[in-house]
Amino acid sequence: MPAPSSDADLELDGPLCHTGSMSKIFHLFTPGADPVCAPLLLLHGTGGTELDLLPLARDLSPETSTLSVRGTVAIEGGFAFFHRHPDRTVNEADITERASTLASFIEKCSSYHGFAAPIAVGFSNGAIMTAALLLTRPSLLSGAILFRPLSPLSKDLPARMHATPVLIIDGKNDTRRSRGDGLRLAERLTRAGAAVTHHVLHAGHAITSGDRQIARGWFAKRVQT
């Protein structure tokens, strides 16, 4: 597989990209066997980095390109993609602004590398940001896998997807989520036009072998269609 690229010609200073009001987005692009095909866009969980989901991506599809992005909010010794309020609810104004900046960055990377609309893989905080991208920029992604998400917004938006395939996997014993969080997001995305598949596993917040198995099957069907 080709070596990872930090996109040094894409207005970069090391593995980062200058975009919009958030200034810098650190990322790692790794070309796959066919670098123009849809890559996996990897968005990590709270306290993580752009490296966290690379092993999962190799498990899902080792030949697929990856665009792994670091959140722009420093937290818990790592990073997140948006701020929360003190009561842990999503700061909707903040996530909306950061989703717009991230979407512009993804479009810029897509234009530079010449790849198709990516399939996002988000975990926890990154899954919530992925949901925000789906709801606010419905044509940006060609699909999404969301591990342990919740809805980033309290109201439906007028933007519509055109049967964008989305996989949501919840953990029944997830102490970091309220019961029904994933289902409520699935319903919101369905109303917005997504083709949602929703699973609830006997698991906690962490991604398990069961999650990986379901995601591999979903991704394989997505690639074949």
C-alpha positions, 0 to 999 in steps of 0.5 A: 500500500502507498505510504501515508500522505500529509498533503504537503502541497495542500496549504499544509505545515506538516499533517495539517490543513488551514481552513476557515475560522477553525484555522487548522485541521490535522489529518492523515490521508493514506491512498488505497489500491484505487485512490480515486474510489470513495475513501473512509473518512475516520472521525475519532472519539473524545480524547482521541487522535487521527490515529485511533480508527486506522486499525478499524479501517484496515479491518473493514477494508484494507485496500480502501483509502483513508482520510483520518481527521483530528478534532479541533477541540483539545480535551482529556489529553486528546481531541474532540470535534465539538464543545459540549455544555457543562451539562454534557448536552451538545453545543449546537451552535458550536457543532454546526460551525465546526461541521461547516468548516470540516465539510469545507476541508473534506471538499478541499481534500476531495478536490486535491486528491480526486477521490469520490464522496467519502464513507464516514466512520465515526465513533462516539464524539466523531459519530455525532459530528458525522451525523451533523455532517449528514444533516447539514451537508447531505451531499457530502458523504456517500455513506456513514457508519456511526458507533455509539452516536446521538443526535447533534441537533434538537430539531429537523433540518430542511436539507434532504439526503437521497437514500444515503446509506447509514449504519448506526450501532448502539450499545445496550449497556452504554453508560455514556448514552441515554436509552434511545439516543441512537434510535432517535438519531436513526429516526431523524436521519430517516426523516431526512431521507437517509436509508438507515440500518440500526442495531443494538448490541449487548455491549458498552461504549467501546467498539466490540468484535460484534460491531466490527462484524456488522460493520464489515458486512454492511460495508461489503454490501455497500461497496458491491452495490 
